[in-house]
Amino acid sequence: MSRSARQIKRQMARELAKDAERITMAAYKKGFEDGAAAKTEQLSAFWIKTMERLEEIPGIGVKTADKIRFFILDATEEEVKKNQQQQKEAKKK
């Protein structure tokens, strides 16, 4: 049995829609990843600049600035580990 022209048109329209969706999603993901990477870079630059400028605060010398830096970095590392553990537990559920 041969397919009618209407069936062929419908099939072609479905295939085009799938292709368009695939292309759109690929572009969206690339844009999202590029945007996320740019934002991460901005935040990293901000924190580096902030950490470098701690000595500029009146009453904070080199030693105190180093202690503050280590405190922030340690706290951040602990939070990251805690969040990773919570995500693993959530995935198990």
Backbone as XML, in Angstrom:
<?xml version="1.0"?>
<chain id="A" units="angstrom">
  <residue number="1" name="MET">
    <atom name="N" x="0.833" y="-1.185" z="0.000"/>
    <atom name="CA" x="0.000" y="0.000" z="0.000"/>
    <atom name="C" x="0.876" y="1.246" z="0.000"/>
  </residue>
  <residue number="2" name="SER">
    <atom name="N" x="0.475" y="2.193" z="-0.731"/>
    <atom name="CA" x="1.227" y="3.444" z="-0.774"/>
    <atom name="C" x="0.604" y="4.446" z="0.194"/>
  </residue>
  <residue number="3" name="ARG">
    <atom name="N" x="1.431" y="5.336" z="0.646"/>
    <atom name="CA" x="0.935" y="6.353" z="1.572"/>
    <atom name="C" x="0.376" y="7.519" z="0.769"/>
  </residue>
  <residue number="4" name="SER">
    <atom name="N" x="-0.575" y="8.174" z="1.385"/>
    <atom name="CA" x="-1.163" y="9.323" z="0.710"/>
    <atom name="C" x="-0.245" y="10.532" z="0.869"/>
  </residue>
  <residue number="5" name="ALA">
    <atom name="N" x="-0.484" y="11.545" z="0.078"/>
    <atom name="CA" x="0.301" y="12.779" z="0.123"/>
    <atom name="C" x="0.172" y="13.439" z="1.497"/>
  </residue>
  <residue number="6" name="ARG">
    <atom name="N" x="-1.009" y="13.338" z="2.086"/>
    <atom name="CA" x="-1.248" y="13.923" z="3.400"/>
    <atom name="C" x="-0.382" y="13.231" z="4.460"/>
  </residue>
  <residue number="7" name="GLN">
    <atom name="N" x="-0.291" y="11.918" z="4.393"/>
    <atom name="CA" x="0.522" y="11.168" z="5.348"/>
    <atom name="C" x="2.010" y="11.509" z="5.191"/>
  </residue>
  <residue number="8" name="ILE">
    <atom name="N" x="2.429" y="11.636" z="3.946"/>
    <atom name="CA" x="3.821" y="11.999" z="3.684"/>
    <atom name="C" x="4.123" y="13.393" z="4.233"/>
  </residue>
  <residue number="9" name="LYS">
    <atom name="N" x="3.219" y="14.357" z="4.024"/>
    <atom name="CA" x="3.397" y="15.712" z="4.537"/>
    <atom name="C" x="3.470" y="15.715" z="6.064"/>
  </residue>
  <residue number="10" name="ARG">
    <atom name="N" x="2.586" y="14.945" z="6.699"/>
    <atom name="CA" x="2.586" y="14.877" z="8.161"/>
    <atom name="C" x="3.906" y="14.306" z="8.684"/>
  </residue>
  <residue number="11" name="GLN">
    <atom name="N" x="4.373" y="13.248" z="8.030"/>
    <atom name="CA" x="5.635" y="12.633" z="8.432"/>
    <atom name="C" x="6.792" y="13.620" z="8.277"/>
  </residue>
  <residue number="12" name="MET">
    <atom name="N" x="6.822" y="14.334" z="7.171"/>
    <atom name="CA" x="7.881" y="15.316" z="6.950"/>
    <atom name="C" x="7.815" y="16.442" z="7.978"/>
  </residue>
  <residue number="13" name="ALA">
    <atom name="N" x="6.604" y="16.865" z="8.304"/>
    <atom name="CA" x="6.435" y="17.932" z="9.299"/>
    <atom name="C" x="6.939" y="17.463" z="10.659"/>
  </residue>
  <residue number="14" name="ARG">
    <atom name="N" x="6.649" y="16.210" z="11.032"/>
    <atom name="CA" x="7.139" y="15.670" z="12.306"/>
    <atom name="C" x="8.663" y="15.616" z="12.328"/>
  </residue>
  <residue number="15" name="GLU">
    <atom name="N" x="9.264" y="15.178" z="11.243"/>
    <atom name="CA" x="10.722" y="15.095" z="11.168"/>
    <atom name="C" x="11.361" y="16.476" z="11.256"/>
  </residue>
  <residue number="16" name="LEU">
    <atom name="N" x="10.765" y="17.446" z="10.564"/>
    <atom name="CA" x="11.290" y="18.811" z="10.634"/>
    <atom name="C" x="11.169" y="19.377" z="12.048"/>
  </residue>
  <residue number="17" name="ALA">
    <atom name="N" x="10.046" y="19.084" z="12.707"/>
    <atom name="CA" x="9.847" y="19.566" z="14.073"/>
    <atom name="C" x="10.894" y="18.961" z="15.015"/>
  </residue>
  <residue number="18" name="LYS">
    <atom name="N" x="11.178" y="17.686" z="14.834"/>
    <atom name="CA" x="12.192" y="17.029" z="15.669"/>
    <atom name="C" x="13.561" y="17.664" z="15.443"/>
  </residue>
  <residue number="19" name="ASP">
    <atom name="N" x="13.907" y="17.903" z="14.181"/>
    <atom name="CA" x="15.183" y="18.536" z="13.860"/>
    <atom name="C" x="15.263" y="19.942" z="14.453"/>
  </residue>
  <residue number="20" name="ALA">
    <atom name="N" x="14.186" y="20.699" z="14.314"/>
    <atom name="CA" x="14.165" y="22.066" z="14.831"/>
    <atom name="C" x="14.308" y="22.055" z="16.352"/>
  </residue>
  <residue number="21" name="GLU">
    <atom name="N" x="13.637" y="21.125" z="17.007"/>
    <atom name="CA" x="13.725" y="21.030" z="18.468"/>
    <atom name="C" x="15.144" y="20.658" z="18.895"/>
  </residue>
  <residue number="22" name="ARG">
    <atom name="N" x="15.749" y="19.718" z="18.197"/>
    <atom name="CA" x="17.114" y="19.293" z="18.512"/>
    <atom name="C" x="18.090" y="20.454" z="18.348"/>
  </residue>
  <residue number="23" name="ILE">
    <atom name="N" x="17.973" y="21.193" z="17.262"/>
    <atom name="CA" x="18.853" y="22.323" z="16.996"/>
    <atom name="C" x="18.637" y="23.436" z="18.030"/>
  </residue>
  <residue number="24" name="THR">
    <atom name="N" x="17.385" y="23.702" z="18.349"/>
    <atom name="CA" x="17.062" y="24.728" z="19.335"/>
    <atom name="C" x="17.624" y="24.377" z="20.705"/>
  </residue>
  <residue number="25" name="MET">
    <atom name="N" x="17.449" y="23.130" z="21.127"/>
    <atom name="CA" x="17.950" y="22.699" z="22.429"/>
    <atom name="C" x="19.481" y="22.745" z="22.480"/>
  </residue>
  <residue number="26" name="ALA">
    <atom name="N" x="20.127" y="22.378" z="21.400"/>
    <atom name="CA" x="21.588" y="22.427" z="21.351"/>
    <atom name="C" x="22.070" y="23.873" z="21.497"/>
  </residue>
  <residue number="27" name="ALA">
    <atom name="N" x="21.410" y="24.791" z="20.811"/>
    <atom name="CA" x="21.776" y="26.206" z="20.903"/>
    <atom name="C" x="21.509" y="26.744" z="22.306"/>
  </residue>
  <residue number="28" name="TYR">
    <atom name="N" x="20.387" y="26.336" z="22.896"/>
    <atom name="CA" x="20.046" y="26.774" z="24.248"/>
    <atom name="C" x="21.094" y="26.290" z="25.248"/>
  </residue>
  <residue number="29" name="LYS">
    <atom name="N" x="21.451" y="25.011" z="25.157"/>
    <atom name="CA" x="22.437" y="24.451" z="26.079"/>
    <atom name="C" x="23.788" y="25.145" z="25.939"/>
  </residue>
  <residue number="30" name="LYS">
    <atom name="N" x="24.186" y="25.408" z="24.705"/>
    <atom name="CA" x="25.465" y="26.084" z="24.484"/>
    <atom name="C" x="25.432" y="27.488" z="25.073"/>
  </residue>
  <residue number="31" name="GLY">
    <atom name="N" x="24.341" y="28.198" z="24.846"/>
    <atom name="CA" x="24.201" y="29.541" z="25.398"/>
    <atom name="C" x="24.180" y="29.530" z="26.916"/>
  </residue>
  <residue number="32" name="PHE">
    <atom name="N" x="23.478" y="28.556" z="27.487"/>
    <atom name="CA" x="23.416" y="28.440" z="28.946"/>
    <atom name="C" x="24.795" y="28.142" z="29.516"/>
  </residue>
  <residue number="33" name="GLU">
    <atom name="N" x="25.511" y="27.203" z="28.903"/>
    <atom name="CA" x="26.848" y="26.845" z="29.376"/>
    <atom name="C" x="27.804" y="28.027" z="29.259"/>
  </residue>
  <residue number="34" name="ASP">
    <atom name="N" x="27.723" y="28.748" z="28.141"/>
    <atom name="CA" x="28.586" y="29.927" z="27.958"/>
    <atom name="C" x="28.266" y="30.992" z="29.005"/>
  </residue>
  <residue number="35" name="GLY">
    <atom name="N" x="26.986" y="31.204" z="29.253"/>
    <atom name="CA" x="26.570" y="32.190" z="30.258"/>
    <atom name="C" x="26.996" y="31.782" z="31.656"/>
  </residue>
  <residue number="36" name="ALA">
    <atom name="N" x="26.840" y="30.495" z="31.977"/>
    <atom name="CA" x="27.246" y="30.004" z="33.295"/>
    <atom name="C" x="28.755" y="30.128" z="33.470"/>
  </residue>
  <residue number="37" name="ALA">
    <atom name="N" x="29.497" y="29.827" z="32.427"/>
    <atom name="CA" x="30.960" y="29.934" z="32.499"/>
    <atom name="C" x="31.376" y="31.387" z="32.700"/>
  </residue>
  <residue number="38" name="ALA">
    <atom name="N" x="30.726" y="32.295" z="31.999"/>
    <atom name="CA" x="31.053" y="33.721" z="32.131"/>
    <atom name="C" x="30.727" y="34.217" z="33.538"/>
  </residue>
  <residue number="39" name="LYS">
    <atom name="N" x="29.589" y="33.783" z="34.082"/>
    <atom name="CA" x="29.201" y="34.210" z="35.426"/>
    <atom name="C" x="30.176" y="33.652" z="36.456"/>
  </residue>
  <residue number="40" name="THR">
    <atom name="N" x="30.593" y="32.406" z="36.300"/>
    <atom name="CA" x="31.563" y="31.801" z="37.208"/>
    <atom name="C" x="32.876" y="32.569" z="37.166"/>
  </residue>
  <residue number="41" name="GLU">
    <atom name="N" x="33.278" y="32.941" z="35.973"/>
    <atom name="CA" x="34.516" y="33.709" z="35.813"/>
    <atom name="C" x="34.410" y="35.070" z="36.502"/>
  </residue>
  <residue number="42" name="GLN">
    <atom name="N" x="33.266" y="35.722" z="36.368"/>
    <atom name="CA" x="33.053" y="37.014" z="37.017"/>
    <atom name="C" x="33.109" y="36.883" z="38.530"/>
  </residue>
  <residue number="43" name="LEU">
    <atom name="N" x="32.428" y="35.859" z="39.060"/>
    <atom name="CA" x="32.420" y="35.664" z="40.505"/>
    <atom name="C" x="33.808" y="35.321" z="41.025"/>
  </residue>
  <residue number="44" name="SER">
    <atom name="N" x="34.540" y="34.515" z="40.282"/>
    <atom name="CA" x="35.902" y="34.172" z="40.689"/>
    <atom name="C" x="36.777" y="35.410" z="40.729"/>
  </residue>
  <residue number="45" name="ALA">
    <atom name="N" x="36.663" y="36.238" z="39.717"/>
    <atom name="CA" x="37.448" y="37.471" z="39.673"/>
    <atom name="C" x="37.085" y="38.379" z="40.846"/>
  </residue>
  <residue number="46" name="PHE">
    <atom name="N" x="35.803" y="38.461" z="41.168"/>
    <atom name="CA" x="35.347" y="39.274" z="42.293"/>
    <atom name="C" x="35.967" y="38.781" z="43.593"/>
  </residue>
  <residue number="47" name="TRP">
    <atom name="N" x="35.909" y="37.470" z="43.841"/>
    <atom name="CA" x="36.440" y="36.924" z="45.094"/>
    <atom name="C" x="37.958" y="37.070" z="45.168"/>
  </residue>
  <residue number="48" name="ILE">
    <atom name="N" x="38.630" y="36.875" z="44.071"/>
    <atom name="CA" x="40.091" y="37.040" z="44.071"/>
    <atom name="C" x="40.453" y="38.486" z="44.418"/>
  </residue>
  <residue number="49" name="LYS">
    <atom name="N" x="39.763" y="39.427" z="43.796"/>
    <atom name="CA" x="40.020" y="40.837" z="44.055"/>
    <atom name="C" x="39.714" y="41.189" z="45.512"/>
  </residue>
  <residue number="50" name="THR">
    <atom name="N" x="38.607" y="40.639" z="46.027"/>
    <atom name="CA" x="38.227" y="40.900" z="47.418"/>
    <atom name="C" x="39.265" y="40.340" z="48.376"/>
  </residue>
  <residue number="51" name="MET">
    <atom name="N" x="39.718" y="39.131" z="48.108"/>
    <atom name="CA" x="40.732" y="38.499" z="48.966"/>
    <atom name="C" x="42.050" y="39.274" z="48.928"/>
  </residue>
  <residue number="52" name="GLU">
    <atom name="N" x="42.391" y="39.790" z="47.778"/>
    <atom name="CA" x="43.643" y="40.541" z="47.646"/>
    <atom name="C" x="43.583" y="41.883" z="48.384"/>
  </residue>
  <residue number="53" name="ARG">
    <atom name="N" x="42.392" y="42.426" z="48.542"/>
    <atom name="CA" x="42.253" y="43.762" z="49.110"/>
    <atom name="C" x="41.986" y="43.765" z="50.613"/>
  </residue>
  <residue number="54" name="LEU">
    <atom name="N" x="42.025" y="42.619" z="51.271"/>
    <atom name="CA" x="41.728" y="42.575" z="52.699"/>
    <atom name="C" x="42.669" y="43.451" z="53.521"/>
  </residue>
  <residue number="55" name="GLU">
    <atom name="N" x="43.937" y="43.534" z="53.113"/>
    <atom name="CA" x="44.903" y="44.336" z="53.863"/>
    <atom name="C" x="44.583" y="45.833" z="53.818"/>
  </residue>
  <residue number="56" name="GLU">
    <atom name="N" x="43.755" y="46.242" z="52.883"/>
    <atom name="CA" x="43.406" y="47.656" z="52.763"/>
    <atom name="C" x="42.443" y="48.108" z="53.853"/>
  </residue>
  <residue number="57" name="ILE">
    <atom name="N" x="41.810" y="47.160" z="54.529"/>
    <atom name="CA" x="40.885" y="47.513" z="55.602"/>
    <atom name="C" x="41.708" y="47.984" z="56.801"/>
  </residue>
  <residue number="58" name="PRO">
    <atom name="N" x="41.379" y="49.155" z="57.364"/>
    <atom name="CA" x="42.146" y="49.655" z="58.506"/>
    <atom name="C" x="42.130" y="48.650" z="59.665"/>
  </residue>
  <residue number="59" name="GLY">
    <atom name="N" x="43.303" y="48.410" z="60.225"/>
    <atom name="CA" x="43.417" y="47.508" z="61.362"/>
    <atom name="C" x="43.678" y="46.067" z="60.987"/>
  </residue>
  <residue number="60" name="ILE">
    <atom name="N" x="43.678" y="45.754" z="59.703"/>
    <atom name="CA" x="43.937" y="44.381" z="59.257"/>
    <atom name="C" x="45.281" y="44.360" z="58.552"/>
  </residue>
  <residue number="61" name="GLY">
    <atom name="N" x="46.168" y="43.577" z="59.127"/>
    <atom name="CA" x="47.494" y="43.434" z="58.532"/>
    <atom name="C" x="47.577" y="42.177" z="57.686"/>
  </residue>
  <residue number="62" name="VAL">
    <atom name="N" x="48.796" y="41.838" z="57.304"/>
    <atom name="CA" x="49.023" y="40.686" z="56.438"/>
    <atom name="C" x="48.598" y="39.389" z="57.123"/>
  </residue>
  <residue number="63" name="LYS">
    <atom name="N" x="48.987" y="39.219" z="58.409"/>
    <atom name="CA" x="48.662" y="37.975" z="59.127"/>
    <atom name="C" x="47.157" y="37.795" z="59.285"/>
  </residue>
  <residue number="64" name="THR">
    <atom name="N" x="46.486" y="38.845" z="59.702"/>
    <atom name="CA" x="45.034" y="38.774" z="59.895"/>
    <atom name="C" x="44.323" y="38.520" z="58.565"/>
  </residue>
  <residue number="65" name="ALA">
    <atom name="N" x="44.785" y="39.180" z="57.525"/>
    <atom name="CA" x="44.194" y="38.973" z="56.198"/>
    <atom name="C" x="44.353" y="37.512" z="55.769"/>
  </residue>
  <residue number="66" name="ASP">
    <atom name="N" x="45.541" y="36.933" z="56.047"/>
    <atom name="CA" x="45.752" y="35.519" z="55.718"/>
    <atom name="C" x="44.810" y="34.625" z="56.517"/>
  </residue>
  <residue number="67" name="LYS">
    <atom name="N" x="44.615" y="34.928" z="57.785"/>
    <atom name="CA" x="43.702" y="34.131" z="58.613"/>
    <atom name="C" x="42.277" y="34.202" z="58.071"/>
  </residue>
  <residue number="68" name="ILE">
    <atom name="N" x="41.871" y="35.396" z="57.686"/>
    <atom name="CA" x="40.521" y="35.566" z="57.124"/>
    <atom name="C" x="40.389" y="34.777" z="55.822"/>
  </residue>
  <residue number="69" name="ARG">
    <atom name="N" x="41.392" y="34.859" z="54.966"/>
    <atom name="CA" x="41.362" y="34.116" z="53.698"/>
    <atom name="C" x="41.223" y="32.618" z="53.948"/>
  </residue>
  <residue number="70" name="PHE">
    <atom name="N" x="42.047" y="32.105" z="54.854"/>
    <atom name="CA" x="41.986" y="30.673" z="55.143"/>
    <atom name="C" x="40.639" y="30.291" z="55.743"/>
  </residue>
  <residue number="71" name="PHE">
    <atom name="N" x="40.088" y="31.147" z="56.583"/>
    <atom name="CA" x="38.787" y="30.876" z="57.172"/>
    <atom name="C" x="37.709" y="30.795" z="56.089"/>
  </residue>
  <residue number="72" name="ILE">
    <atom name="N" x="37.715" y="31.757" z="55.182"/>
    <atom name="CA" x="36.720" y="31.775" z="54.101"/>
    <atom name="C" x="36.885" y="30.558" z="53.199"/>
  </residue>
  <residue number="73" name="LEU">
    <atom name="N" x="38.109" y="30.255" z="52.827"/>
    <atom name="CA" x="38.346" y="29.114" z="51.943"/>
    <atom name="C" x="37.988" y="27.797" z="52.616"/>
  </residue>
  <residue number="74" name="ASP">
    <atom name="N" x="38.301" y="27.650" z="53.892"/>
    <atom name="CA" x="37.936" y="26.428" z="54.611"/>
    <atom name="C" x="36.431" y="26.301" z="54.747"/>
  </residue>
  <residue number="75" name="ALA">
    <atom name="N" x="35.771" y="27.408" z="55.092"/>
    <atom name="CA" x="34.315" y="27.379" z="55.230"/>
    <atom name="C" x="33.665" y="27.025" z="53.904"/>
  </residue>
  <residue number="76" name="THR">
    <atom name="N" x="34.182" y="27.576" z="52.834"/>
    <atom name="CA" x="33.631" y="27.297" z="51.515"/>
    <atom name="C" x="33.815" y="25.821" z="51.166"/>
  </residue>
  <residue number="77" name="GLU">
    <atom name="N" x="34.985" y="25.266" z="51.465"/>
    <atom name="CA" x="35.252" y="23.865" z="51.160"/>
    <atom name="C" x="34.321" y="22.960" z="51.960"/>
  </residue>
  <residue number="78" name="GLU">
    <atom name="N" x="34.098" y="23.304" z="53.241"/>
    <atom name="CA" x="33.197" y="22.515" z="54.070"/>
    <atom name="C" x="31.777" y="22.566" z="53.526"/>
  </residue>
  <residue number="79" name="GLU">
    <atom name="N" x="31.338" y="23.749" z="53.102"/>
    <atom name="CA" x="29.999" y="23.894" z="52.552"/>
    <atom name="C" x="29.843" y="23.084" z="51.269"/>
  </residue>
  <residue number="80" name="VAL">
    <atom name="N" x="30.861" y="23.092" z="50.434"/>
    <atom name="CA" x="30.821" y="22.325" z="49.190"/>
    <atom name="C" x="30.685" y="20.839" z="49.502"/>
  </residue>
  <residue number="81" name="LYS">
    <atom name="N" x="31.487" y="20.357" z="50.435"/>
    <atom name="CA" x="31.409" y="18.939" z="50.810"/>
    <atom name="C" x="30.038" y="18.602" z="51.391"/>
  </residue>
  <residue number="82" name="LYS">
    <atom name="N" x="29.514" y="19.496" z="52.218"/>
    <atom name="CA" x="28.196" y="19.275" z="52.815"/>
    <atom name="C" x="27.112" y="19.224" z="51.734"/>
  </residue>
  <residue number="83" name="ASN">
    <atom name="N" x="27.170" y="20.151" z="50.785"/>
    <atom name="CA" x="26.193" y="20.173" z="49.689"/>
    <atom name="C" x="26.302" y="18.925" z="48.817"/>
  </residue>
  <residue number="84" name="GLN">
    <atom name="N" x="27.529" y="18.480" z="48.555"/>
    <atom name="CA" x="27.714" y="17.267" z="47.760"/>
    <atom name="C" x="27.119" y="16.065" z="48.475"/>
  </residue>
  <residue number="85" name="GLN">
    <atom name="N" x="27.318" y="15.989" z="49.769"/>
    <atom name="CA" x="26.757" y="14.872" z="50.550"/>
    <atom name="C" x="25.235" y="14.907" z="50.503"/>
  </residue>
  <residue number="86" name="GLN">
    <atom name="N" x="24.640" y="16.081" z="50.648"/>
    <atom name="CA" x="23.192" y="16.222" z="50.591"/>
    <atom name="C" x="22.658" y="15.811" z="49.228"/>
  </residue>
  <residue number="87" name="GLN">
    <atom name="N" x="23.361" y="16.161" z="48.157"/>
    <atom name="CA" x="22.931" y="15.773" z="46.817"/>
    <atom name="C" x="22.993" y="14.262" z="46.631"/>
  </residue>
  <residue number="88" name="LYS">
    <atom name="N" x="24.035" y="13.633" z="47.151"/>
    <atom name="CA" x="24.144" y="12.179" z="47.050"/>
    <atom name="C" x="22.993" y="11.504" z="47.796"/>
  </residue>
  <residue number="89" name="GLU">
    <atom name="N" x="22.664" y="12.021" z="48.977"/>
    <atom name="CA" x="21.558" y="11.457" z="49.751"/>
    <atom name="C" x="20.225" y="11.658" z="49.028"/>
  </residue>
  <residue number="90" name="ALA">
    <atom name="N" x="20.051" y="12.810" z="48.409"/>
    <atom name="CA" x="18.812" y="13.088" z="47.681"/>
    <atom name="C" x="18.663" y="12.156" z="46.480"/>
  </residue>
  <residue number="91" name="LYS">
    <atom name="N" x="19.760" y="11.842" z="45.803"/>
    <atom name="CA" x="19.723" y="10.950" z="44.647"/>
    <atom name="C" x="19.355" y="9.529" z="45.068"/>
  </residue>
  <residue number="92" name="LYS">
    <atom name="N" x="19.781" y="9.127" z="46.266"/>
    <atom name="CA" x="19.483" y="7.785" z="46.749"/>
    <atom name="C" x="18.003" y="7.598" z="47.027"/>
  </residue>
  <residue number="93" name="LYS">
    <atom name="N" x="17.317" y="8.687" z="47.376"/>
    <atom name="CA" x="15.895" y="8.608" z="47.728"/>
    <atom name="C" x="15.033" y="8.433" z="46.537"/>
  </residue>
</chain>
